[in-house]
Amino acid sequence: MNTDHKLIIYQLLPRLFGNSQTLNRPNGSIVENGVGKLNDITDSALQQIKGMGFTHVWYTGVIEHATMTDHTAFGIANDDPDIVKGRAGSPYAIKDYYDIAPDLAVDVKNRIGEYEALITRTHNNGLKVLMDLVPNHVARTYGSDVKPEGVRDFGQDDDQTKAFDARNDFYYIPGQPFVVPAGYNPGGDEFASELKDGHFNENPAKATGNDVFSATPSINDWFETMKLNYGVDYLNGRWGHFDPIPPLWNKLYDILIYWSQKGIDGFRCDMVEMVPIEFWGWVIPKLKETYPNVIFIGEAYDKSKYNDYIFRGGFDYLYDKVGLYDAVKRLTRNDYGASTWEINNVWNHHTHDIDRYMLRFMENHDEQRIASEYFAGNPWLAVPGMIVTATMNTGPVMIYFGQEVGEPALGEQGFSGNDGRTSIFDYCGIPEHQKWLNNGTYDGIQLSAAQKNLRAFYQKLLNTVRKNEALKGGAFYELMMANEHQPGFDQLLYIYLRYTDQQRILVITNFNRSERALVVKLPNDLLTKLNLTGQKEFTDLLSDVKFSTDNINNGVSVVLPASGGLLLEF
């Protein structure tokens, strides 16, 4: 694992990022609602991203996926809308692993070239490139029309008479045709297509992506996808058949090589726990023999398996969603009973030995926007949570585009309902983000004063993390027990020290929605370890406000702003 710097990741969907159209008609077409292009991510945009403090950009949804938009003029077969979610389609229903989504190209025939140019442009602006790997499932209309010579397509050599065979790429339900879930109205009443008839010709049916081994998945299943077969016999005790290596393994390895050759610096891997750990333990080291610096980030939710996926599977980083994210969300929302001791529980019991492998975030494409009514309703309430998320350890921190200007994801877009999430299924503009976009100038002139201040907070926080060794790579020492009996302490304060031999930063966060005064003490063993005595001056790296103490043994008296925090260097 590359540990010489802390990853600071900016996640953006090119389909949405550069789109300046504002109609936002529910279930609107690509013409009505517009679409962002890879070419919209200009040098100016990348310089702004770099200036915010980011080290990596995750371009989400660039691989060709199933869509209701007609691209037959470019030799691309239409997808049946009955098995597509949303007019634009889900970026996680991959249609061709070797191709780029035609929606994202100005010159559709040069779509791969435009992506290669974006990779080069990103690198030239001092940033690294992450992209998706969706290993568990593909679109029901999967078929590669640009695959390299000699590549065998998924399912091309399958024996479809067998429900399971380790040499098959898919799982089958022999003798039963696939049935489109009842009640699905693709594209809404406004969308008309001769293919929209409630039927999709797939016989025998293949198993659905979320482990539904039935020809009749429900409308709540991932019915638009087919599960890939890594050699696990799910219907007979989840028995693994990995010797000889299933053909699918080499097909995924070839895909990873293909994109790595184009300069990709890392892969965010979707739903890694739905793929056998034996595959990861084989493919990650194998790819790193050729590309040793490529990183693998795993979307994972089962805390009991984190160690396995890191040490047996070879992942560089895993999501810390069922852990820090959930705890910080409860605190930010001021949920009943929420306490910063929940954060203590995360590192103390779930990630204690693997904290440096955990990727932290407060937003991504799957989660609700902080500014939405479903989360906090106010982006400023995230300040203490973002300080903890960004500074608690050396693992990556990730921001979702629009988070830095308080995008609230209001209303429904079509397939995506009014649920506080930015749609990944529909063509739409992102209104608050578009104020920063400003028709492609990326100058933020349309932002309100409050939004400019919010963006400045994120810029200050991320650059502070990037530039300070104690936050980037220092040790962690929690100070909750040392302060739980101090006057002014309550369970909505979280306190810790990040330190190296050269630098010490005291982090104090306040999830209360009112100001708090506190005398923060450092325990005697820490004072001795760091050889601290006498008078000390502290400077908040976020505001330049100074605090001091005549005797560090007596602690330092601070005033914490409501829903705020301090990064006190001393």
RODO-2510 file (C-alpha; in nm, 4 decimals, decimal comma):
residues 570
     n   res          X          Y          Z
     1     m     0,0000     0,0000     0,0000
     2     n     0,1155     0,3512    -0,0820
     3     t     0,1361     0,5315     0,2536
     4     d     0,3480     0,8333     0,1618
     5     h     0,0467     1,0634     0,1399
     6     k    -0,3173     1,0851     0,2364
     7     l    -0,5672     1,0428    -0,0455
     8     i    -0,8147     1,3310    -0,0729
     9     i    -1,0732     1,2200    -0,3290
    10     y    -1,3251     1,4229    -0,5273
    11     q    -1,6070     1,2079    -0,6624
    12     l    -1,7953     1,3400    -0,9641
    13     l    -2,0310     1,2004    -1,2276
    14     p    -1,9283     1,3467    -1,5640
    15     r    -2,2898     1,3005    -1,6804
    16     l    -2,3973     1,5570    -1,4183
    17     f    -2,0840     1,7588    -1,3416
    18     g    -2,0624     1,9703    -1,6563
    19     n    -2,4333     1,9893    -1,7397
    20     s    -2,5481     2,3531    -1,7433
    21     q    -2,9074     2,2944    -1,8590
    22     t    -3,1655     2,3828    -1,5942
    23     l    -3,5046     2,2528    -1,7168
    24     n    -3,4946     1,9430    -1,4930
    25     r    -3,8145     1,7946    -1,6283
    26     p    -3,8897     1,4667    -1,4431
    27     n    -3,8064     1,1760    -1,6748
    28     g    -3,6670     1,4312    -1,9192
    29     s    -3,4674     1,3225    -2,2222
    30     i    -3,1019     1,3954    -2,2870
    31     v    -3,2117     1,6786    -2,5197
    32     e    -3,4504     1,8323    -2,2663
    33     n    -3,2428     1,8069    -1,9507
    34     g    -2,8934     1,8000    -2,0959
    35     v    -2,5888     1,5937    -2,0100
    36     g    -2,2338     1,6665    -1,8991
    37     k    -1,9449     1,5637    -2,1211
    38     l    -1,5935     1,4412    -2,0469
    39     n    -1,4674     1,7472    -2,2360
    40     d    -1,6518     1,9720    -1,9867
    41     i    -1,3943     1,8708    -1,7261
    42     t    -1,1478     2,1307    -1,8465
    43     d    -0,8103     2,2472    -1,7208
    44     s    -0,9961     2,5256    -1,5384
    45     a    -1,2210     2,2753    -1,3612
    46     l    -0,9266     2,0552    -1,2698
    47     q    -0,7255     2,3488    -1,1380
    48     q    -1,0184     2,4421    -0,9146
    49     i    -1,0386     2,0825    -0,7903
    50     k    -0,6640     2,0738    -0,7307
    51     g    -0,6823     2,4068    -0,5475
    52     m    -0,9424     2,2655    -0,3111
    53     g    -0,6763     2,0262    -0,1835
    54     f    -0,7733     1,7101    -0,3703
    55     t    -0,5195     1,4503    -0,4820
    56     h    -0,7509     1,2151    -0,6757
    57     v    -1,0647     1,2446    -0,8904
    58     w    -1,3057     0,9530    -0,9107
    59     y    -1,4836     0,9716    -1,2452
    60     t    -1,8021     0,7821    -1,1660
    61     g    -2,0078     0,6157    -1,4373
    62     v    -1,7783     0,6518    -1,7384
    63     i    -1,7999     0,2926    -1,8634
    64     e    -2,0765     0,2263    -2,1168
    65     h    -2,3967     0,1245    -1,9420
    66     a    -2,7529     0,0459    -2,0471
    67     t    -2,9654     0,3532    -2,1298
    68     m    -3,3008     0,4480    -2,2822
    69     t    -3,1287     0,6940    -2,5164
    70     d    -3,1008     0,5896    -2,8804
    71     h    -2,7405     0,5683    -3,0045
    72     t    -2,8086     0,3444    -3,3071
    73     a    -2,6795     0,6196    -3,5381
    74     f    -2,3340     0,5345    -3,3993
    75     g    -2,3705     0,1599    -3,4413
    76     i    -2,4655     0,1014    -3,0763
    77     a    -2,7629    -0,1294    -3,0230
    78     n    -3,0607     0,0026    -2,8266
    79     d    -3,1301    -0,1331    -2,4795
    80     d    -3,4760    -0,2596    -2,3895
    81     p    -3,6208     0,0086    -2,1566
    82     d    -3,8062    -0,2585    -1,9596
    83     i    -3,4706    -0,3532    -1,8042
    84     v    -3,3213    -0,0028    -1,7688
    85     k    -3,3647     0,2132    -1,4585
    86     g    -3,4146     0,5791    -1,5519
    87     r    -3,3890     0,7572    -1,8886
    88     a    -3,0110     0,7845    -1,8550
    89     g    -2,9721     0,4398    -1,6990
    90     s    -2,7731     0,3181    -1,4010
    91     p    -2,3934     0,3555    -1,4287
    92     y    -2,3812     0,0233    -1,2438
    93     a    -2,5537    -0,1704    -1,5221
    94     i    -2,2434    -0,2045    -1,7400
    95     k    -2,3132    -0,2781    -2,1054
    96     d    -1,9551    -0,2970    -2,2374
    97     y    -1,6548    -0,3109    -2,0063
    98     y    -1,4201    -0,1968    -2,2831
    99     d    -1,6186     0,1091    -2,3865
   100     i    -1,7106     0,4584    -2,2660
   101     a    -2,0697     0,5818    -2,2270
   102     p    -2,1614     0,7532    -2,5560
   103     d    -2,3635     1,0150    -2,3650
   104     l    -2,0369     1,1552    -2,2298
   105     a    -1,8702     1,2181    -2,5665
   106     v    -1,8846     1,5226    -2,7915
   107     d    -1,7629     1,3055    -3,0797
   108     v    -1,9280     0,9719    -3,0012
   109     k    -1,7025     0,7781    -3,2385
   110     n    -1,4011     0,9128    -3,0452
   111     r    -1,5490     0,8516    -2,7010
   112     i    -1,2584     0,6375    -2,5809
   113     g    -1,0157     0,8993    -2,7113
   114     e    -1,2000     1,1697    -2,5182
   115     y    -1,1657     0,9652    -2,1988
   116     e    -0,7956     0,9076    -2,2657
   117     a    -0,7584     1,2840    -2,3130
   118     l    -0,9341     1,3433    -1,9792
   119     i    -0,6954     1,1021    -1,8047
   120     t    -0,3984     1,2907    -1,9540
   121     r    -0,5529     1,6279    -1,8686
   122     t    -0,6143     1,5183    -1,5102
   123     h    -0,2559     1,3995    -1,4709
   124     n    -0,1207     1,7207    -1,6254
   125     n    -0,3092     1,9145    -1,3581
   126     g    -0,1403     1,7206    -1,0785
   127     l    -0,4287     1,4859    -0,9976
   128     k    -0,4691     1,1087    -1,0148
   129     v    -0,7590     0,9203    -1,1729
   130     l    -0,9922     0,6669    -1,0133
   131     m    -1,2679     0,4843    -1,2013
   132     d    -1,5311     0,2228    -1,1266
   133     l    -1,4946    -0,1523    -1,1390
   134     v    -1,8389    -0,3156    -1,1109
   135     p    -1,7431    -0,6803    -1,0655
   136     n    -2,0619    -0,8394    -0,9334
   137     h    -2,3083    -0,7779    -1,2160
   138     v    -2,3598    -0,6389    -1,5662
   139     a    -2,6551    -0,5099    -1,7696
   140     r    -2,8944    -0,7687    -1,9081
   141     t    -2,8053    -0,6405    -2,2559
   142     y    -2,4305    -0,6828    -2,2015
   143     g    -2,2270    -0,7291    -2,5159
   144     s    -1,8966    -0,5697    -2,6089
   145     d    -1,8673    -0,4224    -2,9572
   146     v    -1,5197    -0,2736    -2,9066
   147     k    -1,3460    -0,5518    -2,7129
   148     p    -0,9847    -0,6193    -2,8124
   149     e    -0,9146    -0,8960    -3,0586
   150     g    -0,9199    -1,2403    -2,8995
   151     v    -1,1340    -1,1385    -2,6003
   152     r    -1,4274    -1,3720    -2,5307
   153     d    -1,7438    -1,1935    -2,4174
   154     f    -1,9196    -1,2709    -2,0913
   155     g    -2,1438    -1,5721    -2,1414
   156     q    -2,0185    -1,6404    -2,4935
   157     d    -1,9043    -1,9925    -2,4053
   158     d    -2,1611    -2,0740    -2,1329
   159     d    -2,3549    -2,3993    -2,1129
   160     q    -2,7006    -2,2531    -2,0548
   161     t    -2,8537    -2,5884    -1,9684
   162     k    -2,6799    -2,5775    -1,6288
   163     a    -2,7963    -2,3608    -1,3374
   164     f    -2,4354    -2,3546    -1,2166
   165     d    -2,1073    -2,4457    -1,3732
   166     a    -1,7784    -2,2944    -1,2613
   167     r    -1,6875    -2,2480    -1,6299
   168     n    -1,9990    -2,0374    -1,6945
   169     d    -1,9881    -1,6594    -1,6598
   170     f    -2,3519    -1,6374    -1,5510
   171     y    -2,6024    -1,8308    -1,3385
   172     y    -2,9093    -1,9705    -1,5172
   173     i    -3,2648    -2,0718    -1,4381
   174     p    -3,3018    -2,3485    -1,7007
   175     g    -3,6380    -2,3849    -1,8687
   176     q    -3,7700    -2,0485    -1,7455
   177     p    -3,7726    -1,7182    -1,9370
   178     f    -3,6978    -1,3905    -1,7595
   179     v    -4,0049    -1,1960    -1,6479
   180     v    -3,9948    -0,8147    -1,6238
   181     p    -4,1252    -0,7103    -1,2796
   182     a    -4,4919    -0,6143    -1,2839
   183     g    -4,5709    -0,2467    -1,2438
   184     y    -4,2506    -0,1071    -1,3913
   185     n    -4,3188     0,1936    -1,6158
   186     p    -3,9819     0,2688    -1,7758
   187     g    -3,9221     0,6366    -1,8362
   188     g    -4,2639     0,7300    -1,6976
   189     d    -4,5801     0,7987    -1,8969
   190     e    -4,3968     1,0527    -2,1143
   191     f    -4,1541     0,7986    -2,2595
   192     a    -4,2718     0,6025    -2,5603
   193     s    -4,0785     0,3261    -2,7347
   194     e    -4,1769     0,0226    -2,9382
   195     l    -3,9477    -0,1743    -2,7050
   196     k    -4,1467    -0,0619    -2,3989
   197     d    -4,3848    -0,3558    -2,3869
   198     g    -4,3273    -0,5175    -2,0480
   199     h    -4,1221    -0,7990    -2,1974
   200     f    -3,7535    -0,8784    -2,2378
   201     n    -3,6343    -1,1794    -2,4340
   202     e    -3,3987    -1,3752    -2,2076
   203     n    -3,4430    -1,7496    -2,2098
   204     p    -3,3244    -1,9160    -1,9988
   205     a    -3,3343    -1,6393    -1,7419
   206     k    -3,0111    -1,5437    -1,5693
   207     a    -2,9773    -1,4755    -1,1961
   208     t    -3,0177    -1,1120    -1,0922
   209     g    -2,7341    -0,8984    -0,9531
   210     n    -2,8453    -0,8902    -0,5902
   211     d    -2,8280    -1,2705    -0,5577
   212     v    -3,1839    -1,3416    -0,6764
   213     f    -3,1736    -1,6882    -0,8337
   214     s    -3,5178    -1,6656    -0,9905
   215     a    -3,6641    -1,5831    -1,3304
   216     t    -3,9027    -1,3380    -1,1620
   217     p    -3,7109    -1,0741    -0,9648
   218     s    -3,9191    -0,8041    -0,7975
   219     i    -3,9288    -0,4370    -0,8878
   220     n    -3,7193    -0,3733    -0,5743
   221     d    -3,4405    -0,6046    -0,6923
   222     w    -3,1516    -0,5113    -0,9196
   223     f    -3,3609    -0,6612    -1,1992
   224     e    -3,1741    -0,4633    -1,4658
   225     t    -2,8560    -0,6634    -1,3965
   226     m    -2,7251    -1,0192    -1,4227
   227     k    -2,4977    -1,1644    -1,1559
   228     l    -2,1520    -1,2753    -1,2648
   229     n    -2,0260    -1,6215    -1,1669
   230     y    -1,6853    -1,6396    -0,9977
   231     g    -1,7214    -2,0109    -0,9237
   232     v    -1,9438    -1,9934    -0,6158
   233     d    -2,2375    -2,2373    -0,6118
   234     y    -2,4843    -2,0254    -0,4148
   235     l    -2,7694    -2,2739    -0,4282
   236     n    -2,5601    -2,5572    -0,2833
   237     g    -2,4048    -2,4159     0,0293
   238     r    -2,2091    -2,1334    -0,1382
   239     w    -1,9429    -2,3873    -0,2291
   240     g    -1,6450    -2,2339    -0,4114
   241     h    -1,4979    -2,3982    -0,7228
   242     f    -1,1719    -2,2082    -0,7785
   243     d    -0,9415    -2,4808    -0,9127
   244     p    -0,9074    -2,4539    -1,2031
   245     i    -0,9525    -2,0762    -1,2049
   246     p    -1,2951    -1,9901    -1,3528
   247     p    -1,2748    -1,8194    -1,6959
   248     l    -1,4431    -1,5070    -1,5547
   249     w    -1,1421    -1,4338    -1,3334
   250     n    -0,9113    -1,3874    -1,6321
   251     k    -1,1737    -1,1803    -1,8131
   252     l    -1,1853    -0,9339    -1,5218
   253     y    -0,8058    -0,9305    -1,5039
   254     d    -0,7912    -0,8423    -1,8746
   255     i    -1,0376    -0,5554    -1,8167
   256     l    -0,8243    -0,4188    -1,5318
   257     i    -0,5131    -0,4404    -1,7499
   258     y    -0,6949    -0,2640    -2,0348
   259     w    -0,7790     0,0418    -1,8234
   260     s    -0,4511     0,0419    -1,6311
   261     q    -0,2681     0,0633    -1,9630
   262     k    -0,4590     0,3856    -2,0275
   263     g    -0,3152     0,5441    -1,7130
   264     i    -0,5817     0,4748    -1,4508
   265     d    -0,4340     0,5159    -1,1009
   266     g    -0,6938     0,3183    -0,9093
   267     f    -1,0279     0,1415    -0,9057
   268     r    -1,3258     0,1942    -0,6763
   269     c    -1,4739    -0,1536    -0,6660
   270     d    -1,8492    -0,1867    -0,6275
   271     m    -2,0030    -0,4224    -0,3674
   272     v    -1,6821    -0,6208    -0,3142
   273     e    -1,8390    -0,8546    -0,0591
   274     m    -2,0664    -1,0004    -0,3291
   275     v    -1,7541    -1,1342    -0,5035
   276     p    -1,5491    -1,4137    -0,3410
   277     i    -1,2472    -1,2971    -0,1470
   278     e    -1,0375    -1,5606    -0,3266
   279     f    -1,0819    -1,3676    -0,6508
   280     w    -0,9551    -1,0428    -0,4969
   281     g    -0,6612    -1,2234    -0,3372
   282     w    -0,5715    -1,3492    -0,6852
   283     v    -0,6431    -1,0488    -0,9112
   284     i    -0,5093    -0,7571    -0,7031
   285     p    -0,1558    -0,8961    -0,6518
   286     k    -0,1540    -1,0175    -1,0137
   287     l    -0,2357    -0,6705    -1,1493
   288     k     0,0148    -0,5084    -0,9127
   289     e     0,2926    -0,7224    -1,0562
   290     t     0,2599    -0,5009    -1,3654
   291     y     0,1109    -0,1856    -1,2103
   292     p     0,2415    -0,1762    -0,8517
   293     n     0,1047     0,1701    -0,7737
   294     v    -0,2563     0,1088    -0,8808
   295     i    -0,4836     0,1276    -0,5757
   296     f    -0,8003    -0,0682    -0,4987
   297     i    -1,0825     0,0817    -0,2928
   298     g    -1,3566    -0,1577    -0,1846
   299     e    -1,7190    -0,0668    -0,1151
   300     a    -1,7767    -0,2897     0,1885
   301     y    -2,0376    -0,3007     0,4645
   302     d    -1,9709    -0,6143     0,6715
   303     k    -1,7377    -0,5082     0,9528
   304     s    -1,6645    -0,8698     1,0421
   305     k    -1,4965    -0,9154     0,7018
   306     y    -1,2888    -0,5956     0,6859
   307     n    -0,9654    -0,7660     0,7934
   308     d    -1,0140    -1,0434     0,5389
   309     y    -1,0668    -0,8041     0,2491
   310     i    -0,7594    -0,6033     0,3465
   311     f    -0,5145    -0,8788     0,4358
   312     r    -0,6415    -1,1717     0,2288
   313     g    -0,8089    -0,9774    -0,0496
   314     g    -0,5367    -0,7166    -0,0917
   315     f    -0,7516    -0,4020    -0,0851
   316     d    -0,5694    -0,0786    -0,0137
   317     y    -0,8763     0,0852     0,1389
   318     l    -1,2356     0,0003     0,2353
   319     y    -1,5418     0,2176     0,2911
   320     d    -1,6043     0,3121     0,6544
   321     k    -1,9786     0,3485     0,6062
   322     v    -2,1124     0,1054     0,8683
   323     g    -1,9016     0,2752     1,1306
   324     l    -1,7816     0,6318     1,1204
   325     y    -2,0296     0,7526     0,8560
   326     d    -2,3295     0,6183     1,0468
   327     a    -2,2052     0,7594     1,3790
   328     v    -2,1270     1,1032     1,2336
   329     k    -2,4620     1,1163     1,0530
   330     r    -2,6501     1,0531     1,3771
   331     l    -2,4509     1,3261     1,5521
   332     t    -2,4956     1,5723     1,2657
   333     r    -2,8711     1,5119     1,2621
   334     n    -2,8840     1,5462     1,6405
   335     d    -3,0636     1,2110     1,6583
   336     y    -3,1987     1,1072     1,9967
   337     g    -2,9249     0,9430     2,2030
   338     a    -2,6457     1,0243     1,9555
   339     s    -2,3094     1,0465     2,1296
   340     t    -1,9472     1,0907     2,0332
   341     w    -1,8776     0,7733     2,2290
   342     e    -2,0124     0,6065     1,9134
   343     i    -1,7028     0,7380     1,7334
   344     n    -1,4916     0,5976     2,0148
   345     n    -1,6637     0,2633     1,9571
   346     v    -1,5823     0,2697     1,5838
   347     w    -1,2053     0,2916     1,6190
   348     n    -1,1887     0,1031     1,9482
   349     h    -1,3861    -0,2032     1,8401
   350     h    -1,4254    -0,2082     1,4632
   351     t    -1,1272    -0,0429     1,2954
   352     h    -0,8672    -0,0300     1,5737
   353     d    -0,5896    -0,2091     1,3835
   354     i    -0,7040    -0,1111     1,0343
   355     d    -0,7965     0,2563     1,0739
   356     r    -0,5384     0,3591     0,8134
   357     y    -0,7200     0,1436     0,5563
   358     m    -1,0593     0,3076     0,6071
   359     l    -1,1948     0,5597     0,3546
   360     r    -1,4175     0,8200     0,5206
   361     f    -1,6907     1,0415     0,3730
   362     m    -2,0129     1,2229     0,4570
   363     e    -2,1601     1,2090     0,1047
   364     n    -2,1374     0,9898    -0,2023
   365     h    -2,3704     0,8915    -0,4858
   366     d    -2,5490     0,6312    -0,2726
   367     e    -2,6071     0,8533     0,0303
   368     q    -2,8335     1,1455     0,1076
   369     r    -2,7053     1,4996     0,0664
   370     i    -2,6132     1,6679     0,3955
   371     a    -2,8175     1,9747     0,3008
   372     s    -3,1281     1,7674     0,2244
   373     e    -3,4162     1,7507     0,4703
   374     y    -3,3473     1,3772     0,5011
   375     f    -3,0005     1,4358     0,6488
   376     a    -2,9304     1,7673     0,8245
   377     g    -3,1143     2,0292     0,6189
   378     n    -2,8202     2,2655     0,6625
   379     p    -2,4734     2,2026     0,5144
   380     w    -2,3033     2,3961     0,7957
   381     l    -2,4139     2,1371     1,0495
   382     a    -2,1608     1,9012     0,8875
   383     v    -1,8576     2,1070     0,9948
   384     p    -1,7649     1,9026     1,3063
   385     g    -1,8366     1,5765     1,1258
   386     m    -1,6238     1,6767     0,8283
   387     i    -1,3361     1,7743     1,0582
   388     v    -1,3478     1,4286     1,2183
   389     t    -1,3983     1,2556     0,8814
   390     a    -1,0959     1,4323     0,7314
   391     t    -0,8545     1,4347     1,0260
   392     m    -0,9167     1,1279     1,2393
   393     n    -0,6639     0,9069     1,0643
   394     t    -0,4347     0,8615     0,7661
   395     g    -0,6910     0,6813     0,5474
   396     p    -0,8536     0,8616     0,2539
   397     v    -1,1238     1,1258     0,2820
   398     m    -1,3777     1,1710     0,0023
   399     i    -1,6063     1,4602    -0,0973
   400     y    -1,8968     1,4269    -0,3431
   401     f    -1,9270     1,7036    -0,6011
   402     g    -2,1802     1,9647    -0,4891
   403     q    -2,1236     1,8862    -0,1208
   404     e    -1,8872     2,1823    -0,0959
   405     v    -2,1621     2,4258    -0,2023
   406     g    -2,4461     2,2681    -0,0047
   407     e    -2,6381     2,0925    -0,2838
   408     p    -2,9678     1,9694    -0,1239
   409     a    -3,0939     1,7363    -0,4028
   410     l    -3,4462     1,8768    -0,3972
   411     g    -3,7327     1,7048    -0,5721
   412     e    -3,7574     1,3916    -0,7839
   413     q    -3,5867     1,3552    -1,1188
   414     g    -3,7707     1,0570    -1,2629
   415     f    -3,6686     0,7072    -1,1628
   416     s    -3,4968     0,8663    -0,8639
   417     g    -3,7598     0,9892    -0,6221
   418     n    -3,7501     1,2812    -0,3803
   419     d    -3,5225     1,1107    -0,1275
   420     g    -3,2384     1,3571    -0,0684
   421     r    -3,0065     1,1884    -0,3176
   422     t    -2,8722     1,3230    -0,6442
   423     s    -3,0042     1,0910    -0,9145
   424     i    -2,7608     0,8558    -1,0853
   425     f    -3,0407     0,7251    -1,3123
   426     d    -3,1773     1,0399    -1,4769
   427     y    -3,0663     1,3295    -1,6947
   428     c    -3,0666     1,6353    -1,4720
   429     g    -2,8823     1,9488    -1,3722
   430     i    -2,7511     1,9973    -1,0177
   431     p    -2,8748     2,3489    -0,9313
   432     e    -2,6409     2,4644    -0,6519
   433     h    -2,3414     2,3007    -0,8184
   434     q    -2,4386     2,4781    -1,1427
   435     k    -2,3916     2,8131    -0,9663
   436     w    -2,0252     2,7215    -0,9205
   437     l    -2,0094     2,5680    -1,2707
   438     n    -2,1389     2,8990    -1,4157
   439     n    -2,1792     2,7701    -1,7715
   440     g    -1,8390     2,6064    -1,7768
   441     t    -1,6298     2,8910    -1,6373
   442     y    -1,5957     2,7232    -1,2948
   443     d    -1,5597     3,0623    -1,1295
   444     g    -1,8375     3,0326    -0,8706
   445     i    -1,9645     3,3839    -0,9390
   446     q    -2,3288     3,2755    -0,9030
   447     l    -2,2749     3,1303    -0,5544
   448     s    -2,4238     3,3091    -0,2555
   449     a    -2,1938     3,4529     0,0107
   450     a    -2,2832     3,1606     0,2393
   451     q    -2,1977     2,9101    -0,0334
   452     k    -1,8649     3,0803    -0,1018
   453     n    -1,7891     3,0615     0,2701
   454     l    -1,8857     2,6931     0,2818
   455     r    -1,6599     2,6166    -0,0123
   456     a    -1,3817     2,8147     0,1584
   457     f    -1,4257     2,5974     0,4702
   458     y    -1,3816     2,2784     0,2671
   459     q    -1,0837     2,4265     0,0847
   460     k    -0,9200     2,5314     0,4113
   461     l    -0,9874     2,1967     0,5802
   462     l    -0,8646     1,9790     0,2926
   463     n    -0,5544     2,1863     0,2248
   464     t    -0,4752     2,1871     0,5961
   465     v    -0,4943     1,8079     0,5954
   466     r    -0,2825     1,7863     0,2813
   467     k    -0,0088     2,0184     0,4083
   468     n     0,0305     1,9101     0,7721
   469     e     0,2281     1,5954     0,8507
   470     a     0,0476     1,5315     1,1798
   471     l    -0,2881     1,5107     0,9993
   472     k    -0,1555     1,3398     0,6877
   473     g     0,0489     1,0695     0,8519
   474     g     0,0684     1,1210     1,2274
   475     a    -0,0350     0,9002     1,5179
   476     f    -0,3787     0,9206     1,6820
   477     y    -0,4468     0,9577     2,0548
   478     e    -0,8050     0,9935     2,1742
   479     l    -0,8669     1,2331     2,4640
   480     m    -1,2245     1,1489     2,5575
   481     m    -1,1524     0,9603     2,8801
   482     a    -0,8997     1,2255     2,9840
   483     n    -1,1707     1,4921     2,9550
   484     e    -1,5008     1,3230     3,0378
   485     h    -1,5036     1,4730     3,3893
   486     q    -1,3847     1,8187     3,2842
   487     p    -1,6251     2,1105     3,3392
   488     g    -1,8128     2,1780     3,0149
   489     f    -1,7582     1,8304     2,8683
   490     d    -2,0577     1,6524     2,7202
   491     q    -2,1183     1,3595     2,4864
   492     l    -2,1462     1,5816     2,1784
   493     l    -1,7790     1,6816     2,1987
   494     y    -1,5047     1,4731     2,0377
   495     i    -1,1385     1,5346     2,1195
   496     y    -0,8147     1,3761     2,0025
   497     l    -0,4516     1,4479     1,9212
   498     r    -0,2730     1,3835     1,5916
   499     y     0,1029     1,4013     1,6231
   500     t     0,4447     1,3276     1,4789
   501     d     0,7890     1,3979     1,6269
   502     q     0,7797     1,7382     1,4593
   503     q     0,4160     1,8475     1,4943
   504     r     0,1172     1,8211     1,7275
   505     i    -0,2421     1,9111     1,6400
   506     l    -0,5166     1,8994     1,9016
   507     v    -0,8548     1,8348     1,7354
   508     i    -1,1670     1,9450     1,9269
   509     t    -1,5098     1,9191     1,7663
   510     n    -1,8477     2,0322     1,8937
   511     f    -2,1618     1,8645     1,7582
   512     n    -2,3798     2,0772     1,9872
   513     r    -2,5823     2,3417     1,8086
   514     s    -2,4688     2,5956     2,0662
   515     e    -2,1304     2,7272     2,1795
   516     r    -1,9306     2,5321     2,4391
   517     a    -1,6474     2,6356     2,6737
   518     l    -1,4084     2,3662     2,7923
   519     v    -1,0706     2,3212     2,9570
   520     v    -0,9042     2,0442     2,7546
   521     k    -0,6546     1,8333     2,9431
   522     l    -0,3797     1,6081     2,8141
   523     p    -0,3139     1,3027     3,0363
   524     n     0,0158     1,2723     3,2208
   525     d     0,1366     0,9773     3,0143
   526     l     0,0915     1,1793     2,6948
   527     l     0,2625     1,4860     2,8432
   528     t     0,5565     1,2664     2,9397
   529     k     0,5648     1,0844     2,6044
   530     l     0,5771     1,4140     2,4133
   531     n     0,7966     1,5878     2,6716
   532     l     0,5455     1,8708     2,7209
   533     t     0,5807     2,1183     3,0067
   534     g     0,5173     2,4837     3,0862
   535     q     0,3577     2,7552     2,8778
   536     k     0,2124     2,6730     2,5359
   537     e     0,0456     2,8676     2,2570
   538     f    -0,2083     2,7070     2,0251
   539     t    -0,3122     2,8277     1,6789
   540     d    -0,6322     2,7096     1,5114
   541     l    -0,5290     2,6071     1,1593
   542     l    -0,8817     2,6748     1,0301
   543     s    -0,9253     3,0310     1,1607
   544     d    -0,5811     3,1447     1,2878
   545     v    -0,7421     3,2164     1,6277
   546     k    -0,4916     3,1693     1,9105
   547     f    -0,5282     3,0117     2,2535
   548     s    -0,2662     2,9796     2,5272
   549     t    -0,1997     2,8216     2,8631
   550     d     0,0514     2,9162     3,1309
   551     n     0,0942     2,5508     3,2210
   552     i     0,0084     2,2670     2,9868
   553     n    -0,0354     2,0399     3,2906
   554     n    -0,3474     2,2396     3,3741
   555     g    -0,4877     2,2094     3,0197
   556     v    -0,5941     2,4750     2,7731
   557     s    -0,9168     2,6755     2,7943
   558     v    -1,1088     2,6953     2,4643
   559     v    -1,4413     2,8209     2,3361
   560     l    -1,5934     2,6013     2,0663
   561     p    -1,8339     2,7496     1,8115
   562     a    -2,1729     2,5841     1,7664
   563     s    -2,1480     2,2913     1,5214
   564     g    -1,7802     2,3674     1,4802
   565     g    -1,4321     2,2638     1,5692
   566     l    -1,0696     2,3586     1,6164
   567     l    -0,7424     2,2209     1,4796
   568     l    -0,4976     2,3539     1,7386
   569     e    -0,1339     2,3316     1,6362
   570     f     0,1161     2,3682     1,9202
***
